[in-house]
Amino acid sequence: MIELGARERTQPPPPRIVWESLANPRRPGGRQWLDLLPDEMEPRILEAVEPGLVVWSSLWPARAEDRIRFDIRSADAGCSLRWTLLTPDEPPQSQVLNHLRHRLNFLINAQLRFSFGQ
């Protein structure tokens, strides 16, 4: 797998809570933060090891073989969450790649974070 991008930031809740939000983003009664665009699809959970790892299938039908890996670890009062976009294929053109990175960063470091009140 080729790494296309990654970013690590802190999140306010402990690892277990962030893991649950990533491993089951549509659970009844859970925080609704995963707002997909028309060109995106619901991710499948490919791997989940509580409380430190979640791997999603791609959000983008045009990049169906891509994977999104989330590594979660304790940090200060909350946790550190790193997303990594991976592909077995050729990297996309830079404009597309910038969009994919921006979109993941927005979903994780804005939408998910805001769902925890931050």
PAVO-742818 format. One record per atom (N, C-alpha, C, O): residue number from 1; x, y, z. Coordinates in Angstrom, 1 decimal. Last residue first. Layout:
// residues N
{rofi NUM,{X,Y,Z}}
...
//
This chain:
// residues 118
{rofi 118,{-16.3,20.3,20.5}}
{rofi 118,{-15.0,21.1,20.4}}
{rofi 118,{-15.0,21.8,19.1}}
{rofi 118,{-14.1,22.5,18.8}}
{rofi 117,{-18.3,18.4,20.8}}
{rofi 117,{-18.4,19.7,21.5}}
{rofi 117,{-17.2,20.6,21.4}}
{rofi 117,{-17.0,21.5,22.2}}
{rofi 116,{-18.1,16.2,19.4}}
{rofi 116,{-17.7,16.0,20.8}}
{rofi 116,{-17.8,17.4,21.5}}
{rofi 116,{-17.3,17.4,22.7}}
{rofi 115,{-18.6,17.1,16.8}}
{rofi 115,{-19.6,16.2,17.4}}
{rofi 115,{-19.3,16.0,18.9}}
{rofi 115,{-20.2,15.6,19.7}}
{rofi 114,{-16.2,18.4,16.2}}
{rofi 114,{-17.3,19.2,16.6}}
{rofi 114,{-18.4,18.3,17.3}}
{rofi 114,{-19.2,18.8,18.1}}
{rofi 113,{-14.7,16.1,15.5}}
{rofi 113,{-14.3,16.9,16.7}}
{rofi 113,{-15.5,17.7,17.1}}
{rofi 113,{-15.8,17.8,18.3}}
{rofi 112,{-16.0,15.3,13.1}}
{rofi 112,{-16.0,14.4,14.3}}
{rofi 112,{-15.7,15.2,15.6}}
{rofi 112,{-16.3,15.0,16.6}}
{rofi 111,{-15.7,17.8,11.6}}
{rofi 111,{-17.0,17.2,11.9}}
{rofi 111,{-17.0,16.3,13.1}}
{rofi 111,{-17.8,16.4,14.0}}
{rofi 110,{-12.7,18.2,11.9}}
{rofi 110,{-13.8,19.2,12.1}}
{rofi 110,{-15.1,18.5,12.5}}
{rofi 110,{-15.5,18.7,13.6}}
{rofi 109,{-11.1,16.0,11.5}}
{rofi 109,{-10.7,17.1,12.4}}
{rofi 109,{-11.6,18.3,12.5}}
{rofi 109,{-11.3,19.3,13.2}}
{rofi 108,{-12.7,14.3,9.8}}
{rofi 108,{-12.2,13.9,11.1}}
{rofi 108,{-11.8,15.0,12.0}}
{rofi 108,{-12.2,14.9,13.2}}
{rofi 107,{-13.7,15.8,7.6}}
{rofi 107,{-14.6,14.9,8.3}}
{rofi 107,{-14.1,14.6,9.7}}
{rofi 107,{-14.8,14.5,10.7}}
{rofi 106,{-11.4,17.3,6.9}}
{rofi 106,{-12.6,18.0,7.3}}
{rofi 106,{-13.5,17.1,8.1}}
{rofi 106,{-14.0,17.4,9.2}}
{rofi 105,{-9.6,15.3,6.2}}
{rofi 105,{-9.3,16.2,7.3}}
{rofi 105,{-10.5,16.9,7.8}}
{rofi 105,{-10.7,17.1,9.0}}
{rofi 104,{-11.0,14.2,4.0}}
{rofi 104,{-10.7,13.4,5.2}}
{rofi 104,{-10.4,14.3,6.4}}
{rofi 104,{-10.9,14.1,7.5}}
{rofi 103,{-10.9,16.5,2.3}}
{rofi 103,{-12.2,15.9,2.7}}
{rofi 103,{-12.0,15.1,4.0}}
{rofi 103,{-12.8,15.2,4.9}}
{rofi 102,{-8.2,16.8,1.9}}
{rofi 102,{-8.9,17.9,2.5}}
{rofi 102,{-10.2,17.3,3.1}}
{rofi 102,{-10.6,17.7,4.2}}
{rofi 101,{-7.5,14.4,0.6}}
{rofi 101,{-6.9,14.8,1.8}}
{rofi 101,{-7.7,15.8,2.6}}
{rofi 101,{-8.0,15.7,3.8}}
{rofi 100,{-9.1,14.7,-1.8}}
{rofi 100,{-9.3,13.5,-0.9}}
{rofi 100,{-8.7,13.8,0.5}}
{rofi 100,{-9.4,13.6,1.5}}
{rofi 99,{-8.1,17.1,-2.9}}
{rofi 99,{-9.5,17.0,-2.5}}
{rofi 99,{-9.7,15.9,-1.5}}
{rofi 99,{-10.4,16.1,-0.5}}
{rofi 98,{-5.5,16.3,-3.5}}
{rofi 98,{-5.7,17.4,-2.5}}
{rofi 98,{-7.1,17.4,-2.0}}
{rofi 98,{-7.4,17.6,-0.8}}
{rofi 97,{-6.0,14.3,-5.4}}
{rofi 97,{-5.4,13.9,-4.1}}
{rofi 97,{-5.6,15.0,-3.1}}
{rofi 97,{-5.9,14.7,-1.9}}
{rofi 96,{-7.0,15.9,-7.5}}
{rofi 96,{-7.9,14.9,-6.8}}
{rofi 96,{-7.3,14.5,-5.5}}
{rofi 96,{-8.1,14.5,-4.5}}
{rofi 95,{-4.7,17.4,-8.0}}
{rofi 95,{-5.9,18.1,-7.7}}
{rofi 95,{-6.9,17.1,-7.0}}
{rofi 95,{-7.5,17.5,-6.0}}
{rofi 94,{-2.7,15.4,-8.7}}
{rofi 94,{-2.6,16.2,-7.5}}
{rofi 94,{-3.9,16.9,-7.1}}
{rofi 94,{-4.1,17.0,-5.9}}
{rofi 93,{-4.2,12.2,-9.6}}
{rofi 93,{-3.6,13.5,-10.0}}
{rofi 93,{-3.7,14.4,-8.7}}
{rofi 93,{-4.5,14.2,-7.9}}
{rofi 92,{-3.7,9.4,-7.4}}
{rofi 92,{-4.4,10.2,-8.4}}
{rofi 92,{-3.7,11.5,-8.7}}
{rofi 92,{-2.6,11.8,-8.1}}
{rofi 91,{-1.2,6.7,-7.5}}
{rofi 91,{-1.8,7.9,-6.8}}
{rofi 91,{-2.6,8.7,-7.9}}
{rofi 91,{-2.2,8.7,-9.1}}
{rofi 90,{-2.2,3.4,-8.4}}
{rofi 90,{-1.4,4.6,-8.7}}
{rofi 90,{-2.0,5.8,-8.0}}
{rofi 90,{-3.3,5.8,-7.9}}
{rofi 89,{-3.1,1.2,-5.7}}
{rofi 89,{-3.1,1.7,-7.0}}
{rofi 89,{-2.1,2.8,-7.2}}
{rofi 89,{-1.4,3.2,-6.3}}
{rofi 88,{-3.5,0.7,-3.1}}
{rofi 88,{-2.6,-0.2,-3.8}}
{rofi 88,{-2.4,0.2,-5.2}}
{rofi 88,{-1.6,-0.4,-5.9}}
{rofi 87,{-3.4,3.4,-0.7}}
{rofi 87,{-3.9,2.9,-1.9}}
{rofi 87,{-2.9,1.8,-2.4}}
{rofi 87,{-1.7,1.9,-2.2}}
{rofi 86,{-4.5,5.3,2.2}}
{rofi 86,{-3.6,4.3,1.5}}
{rofi 86,{-4.3,3.8,0.2}}
{rofi 86,{-5.5,3.8,0.1}}
{rofi 85,{-4.5,7.8,4.5}}
{rofi 85,{-5.1,7.4,3.3}}
{rofi 85,{-4.1,6.5,2.5}}
{rofi 85,{-3.0,7.0,2.2}}
{rofi 84,{-4.8,7.9,7.9}}
{rofi 84,{-3.8,7.6,6.9}}
{rofi 84,{-4.6,7.1,5.7}}
{rofi 84,{-5.3,6.1,5.8}}
{rofi 83,{-5.3,9.7,10.9}}
{rofi 83,{-5.8,9.1,9.7}}
{rofi 83,{-4.7,9.0,8.7}}
{rofi 83,{-3.9,9.9,8.5}}
{rofi 82,{-4.9,9.6,14.3}}
{rofi 82,{-4.2,9.7,13.1}}
{rofi 82,{-4.9,9.0,12.0}}
{rofi 82,{-5.2,7.8,12.1}}
{rofi 81,{-5.5,11.0,17.3}}
{rofi 81,{-6.1,10.3,16.2}}
{rofi 81,{-5.4,10.6,15.0}}
{rofi 81,{-5.3,11.7,14.6}}
{rofi 80,{-5.1,10.9,20.8}}
{rofi 80,{-4.5,11.3,19.5}}
{rofi 80,{-5.0,10.4,18.4}}
{rofi 80,{-5.0,9.2,18.6}}
{rofi 79,{-7.3,11.8,23.4}}
{rofi 79,{-6.6,10.9,22.6}}
{rofi 79,{-5.9,11.6,21.4}}
{rofi 79,{-6.3,12.7,21.0}}
{rofi 78,{-7.4,13.3,26.5}}
{rofi 78,{-8.2,12.7,25.4}}
{rofi 78,{-7.4,11.6,24.7}}
{rofi 78,{-7.0,10.7,25.3}}
{rofi 77,{-5.7,14.5,28.2}}
{rofi 77,{-7.0,14.2,28.7}}
{rofi 77,{-7.8,13.4,27.7}}
{rofi 77,{-8.9,12.9,28.1}}
{rofi 76,{-2.8,13.0,26.7}}
{rofi 76,{-3.3,14.0,27.7}}
{rofi 76,{-4.7,13.6,28.2}}
{rofi 76,{-4.8,12.5,28.7}}
{rofi 75,{-3.7,10.3,24.9}}
{rofi 75,{-2.9,11.5,24.9}}
{rofi 75,{-3.5,12.6,25.8}}
{rofi 75,{-4.7,12.9,25.6}}
{rofi 74,{-3.9,7.0,23.5}}
{rofi 74,{-4.1,8.0,24.6}}
{rofi 74,{-3.2,9.1,24.5}}
{rofi 74,{-2.0,9.0,24.1}}
{rofi 73,{-4.6,6.6,20.0}}
{rofi 73,{-3.8,6.3,21.2}}
{rofi 73,{-4.1,7.4,22.3}}
{rofi 73,{-4.5,8.5,22.0}}
{rofi 72,{-5.5,5.2,16.9}}
{rofi 72,{-5.9,6.0,18.1}}
{rofi 72,{-5.1,5.6,19.3}}
{rofi 72,{-4.8,4.4,19.6}}
{rofi 71,{-5.5,5.3,13.5}}
{rofi 71,{-4.8,4.8,14.7}}
{rofi 71,{-5.1,5.8,15.8}}
{rofi 71,{-5.0,7.0,15.7}}
{rofi 70,{-7.3,4.4,10.7}}
{rofi 70,{-7.3,5.3,11.9}}
{rofi 70,{-6.5,4.6,13.0}}
{rofi 70,{-6.8,3.5,13.4}}
{rofi 69,{-7.0,4.3,7.2}}
{rofi 69,{-6.6,3.7,8.5}}
{rofi 69,{-6.7,4.8,9.6}}
{rofi 69,{-6.2,5.9,9.4}}
{rofi 68,{-8.7,3.7,4.4}}
{rofi 68,{-8.5,4.8,5.4}}
{rofi 68,{-8.2,4.1,6.7}}
{rofi 68,{-9.1,3.4,7.3}}
{rofi 67,{-7.9,2.7,1.1}}
{rofi 67,{-8.3,2.4,2.4}}
{rofi 67,{-8.0,3.6,3.3}}
{rofi 67,{-7.1,4.4,3.0}}
{rofi 66,{-8.9,2.1,-2.4}}
{rofi 66,{-8.2,2.9,-1.3}}
{rofi 66,{-8.7,2.5,0.0}}
{rofi 66,{-9.8,1.9,0.2}}
{rofi 65,{-10.4,0.9,-4.3}}
{rofi 65,{-9.4,0.1,-3.6}}
{rofi 65,{-8.7,0.8,-2.5}}
{rofi 65,{-7.9,0.2,-1.8}}
{rofi 64,{-12.1,2.9,-5.4}}
{rofi 64,{-12.7,1.9,-4.6}}
{rofi 64,{-11.7,1.0,-3.8}}
{rofi 64,{-12.0,0.4,-2.8}}
{rofi 63,{-12.3,5.5,-6.4}}
{rofi 63,{-11.1,5.1,-5.8}}
{rofi 63,{-11.4,3.9,-4.9}}
{rofi 63,{-11.0,3.9,-3.7}}
{rofi 62,{-14.9,6.0,-7.2}}
{rofi 62,{-13.8,6.1,-8.3}}
{rofi 62,{-12.5,5.7,-7.7}}
{rofi 62,{-11.6,5.4,-8.5}}
{rofi 61,{-16.3,6.0,-4.8}}
{rofi 61,{-16.4,4.9,-5.7}}
{rofi 61,{-15.3,4.9,-6.8}}
{rofi 61,{-14.9,3.8,-7.3}}
{rofi 60,{-14.8,6.8,-1.8}}
{rofi 60,{-15.0,7.3,-3.1}}
{rofi 60,{-15.1,6.1,-4.1}}
{rofi 60,{-14.1,5.4,-4.3}}
{rofi 59,{-14.2,6.0,0.7}}
{rofi 59,{-15.4,6.8,0.6}}
{rofi 59,{-15.7,7.1,-0.8}}
{rofi 59,{-16.9,7.6,-1.1}}
{rofi 58,{-12.8,2.6,1.1}}
{rofi 58,{-12.8,4.0,0.5}}
{rofi 58,{-14.2,4.7,0.6}}
{rofi 58,{-15.2,4.0,0.6}}
{rofi 57,{-13.1,1.1,4.3}}
{rofi 57,{-13.0,1.0,2.9}}
{rofi 57,{-13.0,2.5,2.4}}
{rofi 57,{-13.3,3.4,3.1}}
{rofi 56,{-11.2,1.7,7.3}}
{rofi 56,{-12.4,1.8,6.5}}
{rofi 56,{-12.1,1.5,5.0}}
{rofi 56,{-10.9,1.6,4.6}}
{rofi 55,{-10.1,0.4,10.3}}
{rofi 55,{-9.8,0.6,8.9}}
{rofi 55,{-11.1,0.6,8.1}}
{rofi 55,{-11.9,-0.3,8.2}}
{rofi 54,{-9.0,1.3,13.5}}
{rofi 54,{-10.2,1.1,12.7}}
{rofi 54,{-9.7,1.3,11.2}}
{rofi 54,{-8.9,2.3,11.0}}
{rofi 53,{-7.5,0.8,16.7}}
{rofi 53,{-7.4,0.7,15.2}}
{rofi 53,{-8.8,0.6,14.6}}
{rofi 53,{-9.6,-0.2,15.0}}
{rofi 52,{-7.7,0.9,19.6}}
{rofi 52,{-6.7,1.6,18.9}}
{rofi 52,{-6.6,1.6,17.4}}
{rofi 52,{-5.8,2.3,16.8}}
{rofi 51,{-9.1,-0.5,21.6}}
{rofi 51,{-9.6,0.8,21.2}}
{rofi 51,{-8.6,1.6,20.3}}
{rofi 51,{-8.7,2.8,20.2}}
{rofi 50,{-10.4,-2.7,19.1}}
{rofi 50,{-10.7,-1.7,20.2}}
{rofi 50,{-9.5,-1.7,21.1}}
{rofi 50,{-9.0,-2.7,21.5}}
{rofi 49,{-10.0,-3.0,15.9}}
{rofi 49,{-9.4,-3.6,17.1}}
{rofi 49,{-9.5,-2.5,18.2}}
{rofi 49,{-8.8,-1.5,18.2}}
{rofi 48,{-11.2,-3.6,12.8}}
{rofi 48,{-11.5,-2.8,14.0}}
{rofi 48,{-10.9,-3.6,15.2}}
{rofi 48,{-11.4,-4.7,15.6}}
{rofi 47,{-11.5,-3.5,9.3}}
{rofi 47,{-10.8,-4.0,10.5}}
{rofi 47,{-11.1,-3.1,11.7}}
{rofi 47,{-11.2,-1.9,11.5}}
{rofi 46,{-13.4,-2.5,7.6}}
{rofi 46,{-12.6,-3.7,7.2}}
{rofi 46,{-11.8,-4.3,8.3}}
{rofi 46,{-11.5,-5.5,8.3}}
{rofi 45,{-16.4,-1.2,7.4}}
{rofi 45,{-15.4,-1.4,8.4}}
{rofi 45,{-14.7,-2.7,7.9}}
{rofi 45,{-15.2,-3.8,7.9}}
{rofi 44,{-17.2,0.8,4.5}}
{rofi 44,{-17.3,-0.5,5.2}}
{rofi 44,{-16.2,-0.6,6.2}}
{rofi 44,{-15.1,-0.1,6.0}}
{rofi 43,{-18.6,4.1,4.1}}
{rofi 43,{-17.5,3.2,4.2}}
{rofi 43,{-17.9,1.9,4.9}}
{rofi 43,{-18.8,1.8,5.7}}
{rofi 42,{-20.9,5.2,1.7}}
{rofi 42,{-20.7,4.8,3.1}}
{rofi 42,{-19.5,3.8,3.2}}
{rofi 42,{-19.4,2.9,2.4}}
{rofi 41,{-19.5,7.4,-0.8}}
{rofi 41,{-20.3,6.3,-0.4}}
{rofi 41,{-20.0,5.9,1.1}}
{rofi 41,{-18.9,6.2,1.6}}
{rofi 40,{-19.6,10.5,-2.7}}
{rofi 40,{-19.1,9.6,-1.7}}
{rofi 40,{-20.0,8.5,-1.4}}
{rofi 40,{-21.2,8.6,-1.6}}
{rofi 39,{-20.8,12.4,-4.2}}
{rofi 39,{-19.8,11.6,-4.9}}
{rofi 39,{-19.1,10.6,-3.9}}
{rofi 39,{-18.1,10.0,-4.3}}
{rofi 38,{-22.4,13.9,-2.4}}
{rofi 38,{-23.0,13.0,-3.4}}
{rofi 38,{-22.1,12.1,-4.1}}
{rofi 38,{-22.5,11.0,-4.6}}
{rofi 37,{-20.8,13.5,0.9}}
{rofi 37,{-21.2,14.2,-0.3}}
{rofi 37,{-21.8,13.3,-1.4}}
{rofi 37,{-21.6,12.1,-1.3}}
{rofi 36,{-21.9,12.6,4.2}}
{rofi 36,{-21.2,12.3,2.9}}
{rofi 36,{-21.7,13.2,1.8}}
{rofi 36,{-22.9,13.6,1.8}}
{rofi 35,{-21.2,13.2,7.4}}
{rofi 35,{-22.1,13.7,6.4}}
{rofi 35,{-21.3,13.5,5.0}}
{rofi 35,{-20.4,14.2,4.7}}
{rofi 34,{-20.8,11.9,10.2}}
{rofi 34,{-20.3,11.5,8.9}}
{rofi 34,{-21.3,11.9,7.8}}
{rofi 34,{-22.1,11.1,7.4}}
{rofi 33,{-22.1,12.6,12.6}}
{rofi 33,{-21.0,13.5,12.1}}
{rofi 33,{-20.6,13.1,10.7}}
{rofi 33,{-19.9,14.0,10.1}}
{rofi 32,{-24.1,12.0,15.1}}
{rofi 32,{-24.2,12.0,13.6}}
{rofi 32,{-23.2,13.0,13.1}}
{rofi 32,{-23.5,14.2,13.0}}
{rofi 31,{-23.5,10.0,17.9}}
{rofi 31,{-23.3,11.3,17.3}}
{rofi 31,{-23.3,11.2,15.8}}
{rofi 31,{-22.6,10.3,15.2}}
{rofi 30,{-26.1,7.5,18.4}}
{rofi 30,{-24.7,8.1,18.4}}
{rofi 30,{-24.7,9.5,17.8}}
{rofi 30,{-25.6,10.0,17.2}}
{rofi 29,{-28.6,6.5,18.2}}
{rofi 29,{-28.3,7.3,19.4}}
{rofi 29,{-26.9,7.9,19.4}}
{rofi 29,{-26.6,8.6,20.4}}
{rofi 28,{-27.4,3.8,16.2}}
{rofi 28,{-28.6,4.6,16.7}}
{rofi 28,{-28.2,5.3,18.0}}
{rofi 28,{-27.6,4.7,18.9}}
{rofi 27,{-24.4,4.4,14.4}}
{rofi 27,{-25.1,3.7,15.4}}
{rofi 27,{-26.3,4.5,15.9}}
{rofi 27,{-26.1,5.7,16.1}}
{rofi 26,{-22.8,5.2,12.3}}
{rofi 26,{-24.2,5.3,12.1}}
{rofi 26,{-25.0,4.7,13.2}}
{rofi 26,{-26.2,4.4,13.1}}
{rofi 25,{-20.1,4.5,12.8}}
{rofi 25,{-20.5,5.9,12.7}}
{rofi 25,{-22.0,6.2,12.6}}
{rofi 25,{-22.4,7.3,12.7}}
{rofi 24,{-18.4,2.5,14.3}}
{rofi 24,{-19.9,2.4,14.0}}
{rofi 24,{-20.4,3.8,13.9}}
{rofi 24,{-21.2,4.3,14.8}}
{rofi 23,{-15.8,3.1,14.4}}
{rofi 23,{-16.2,1.7,14.1}}
{rofi 23,{-17.6,1.6,13.8}}
{rofi 23,{-18.0,0.6,13.2}}
{rofi 22,{-15.8,5.8,15.2}}
{rofi 22,{-15.3,5.4,13.9}}
{rofi 22,{-15.7,4.0,13.5}}
{rofi 22,{-16.0,3.8,12.3}}
{rofi 21,{-17.0,5.8,17.7}}
{rofi 21,{-17.5,6.7,16.7}}
{rofi 21,{-17.0,6.3,15.3}}
{rofi 21,{-17.8,6.5,14.3}}
{rofi 20,{-15.3,4.0,19.0}}
{rofi 20,{-16.7,3.7,18.8}}
{rofi 20,{-17.3,4.5,17.7}}
{rofi 20,{-18.1,4.0,16.9}}
{rofi 19,{-12.9,5.5,19.1}}
{rofi 19,{-13.0,4.2,18.4}}
{rofi 19,{-14.4,3.9,18.1}}
{rofi 19,{-14.7,3.5,16.9}}
{rofi 18,{-13.7,7.6,20.8}}
{rofi 18,{-13.4,7.9,19.4}}
{rofi 18,{-13.4,6.6,18.5}}
{rofi 18,{-14.0,6.6,17.4}}
{rofi 17,{-14.1,6.1,23.1}}
{rofi 17,{-15.2,6.8,22.6}}
{rofi 17,{-14.9,7.2,21.1}}
{rofi 17,{-15.8,7.0,20.3}}
{rofi 16,{-11.5,5.0,23.6}}
{rofi 16,{-12.6,4.1,23.4}}
{rofi 16,{-13.8,4.8,22.8}}
{rofi 16,{-14.5,4.2,21.9}}
{rofi 15,{-9.7,7.3,24.0}}
{rofi 15,{-9.7,6.5,22.8}}
{rofi 15,{-10.9,5.6,22.6}}
{rofi 15,{-11.4,5.5,21.4}}
{rofi 14,{-11.7,10.1,25.3}}
{rofi 14,{-10.7,9.0,25.4}}
{rofi 14,{-10.8,8.1,24.2}}
{rofi 14,{-11.8,8.2,23.4}}
{rofi 13,{-12.3,13.3,23.6}}
{rofi 13,{-12.6,12.1,24.4}}
{rofi 13,{-11.5,11.1,24.4}}
{rofi 13,{-10.6,11.2,23.7}}
{rofi 12,{-10.9,15.4,21.9}}
{rofi 12,{-11.1,15.5,23.4}}
{rofi 12,{-11.5,14.3,24.1}}
{rofi 12,{-11.1,14.1,25.3}}
{rofi 11,{-8.0,14.6,19.9}}
{rofi 11,{-9.5,14.6,20.0}}
{rofi 11,{-9.8,14.7,21.5}}
{rofi 11,{-9.0,14.1,22.3}}
{rofi 10,{-5.2,15.8,18.1}}
{rofi 10,{-5.8,15.3,19.3}}
{rofi 10,{-7.4,15.4,19.2}}
{rofi 10,{-7.9,16.3,18.4}}
{rofi 9,{-4.0,14.5,14.9}}
{rofi 9,{-4.5,15.6,15.8}}
{rofi 9,{-5.1,15.0,17.0}}
{rofi 9,{-5.5,13.8,17.1}}
{rofi 8,{-2.3,13.8,12.0}}
{rofi 8,{-2.6,13.4,13.4}}
{rofi 8,{-2.9,14.6,14.2}}
{rofi 8,{-2.2,15.6,14.2}}
{rofi 7,{-2.6,12.6,8.7}}
{rofi 7,{-2.6,13.8,9.6}}
{rofi 7,{-3.0,13.2,11.0}}
{rofi 7,{-3.8,12.4,11.1}}
{rofi 6,{-1.6,11.7,5.4}}
{rofi 6,{-1.9,11.4,6.8}}
{rofi 6,{-1.9,12.7,7.6}}
{rofi 6,{-1.3,13.7,7.2}}
{rofi 5,{-1.5,10.2,2.1}}
{rofi 5,{-1.6,11.4,3.0}}
{rofi 5,{-2.0,10.9,4.4}}
{rofi 5,{-2.5,9.8,4.6}}
{rofi 4,{-0.9,8.0,0.7}}
{rofi 4,{-1.3,9.2,0.0}}
{rofi 4,{-1.4,10.4,0.8}}
{rofi 4,{-1.3,11.5,0.3}}
{rofi 3,{1.1,5.2,0.9}}
{rofi 3,{0.5,6.3,1.7}}
{rofi 3,{0.3,7.5,0.8}}
{rofi 3,{1.3,8.1,0.3}}
{rofi 2,{0.5,2.2,-0.7}}
{rofi 2,{1.2,3.5,-0.8}}
{rofi 2,{0.4,4.5,0.0}}
{rofi 2,{-0.8,4.6,-0.1}}
{rofi 1,{0.8,-1.2,0.0}}
{rofi 1,{0.0,0.0,0.0}}
{rofi 1,{0.9,1.2,0.0}}
{rofi 1,{1.9,1.3,0.7}}
//
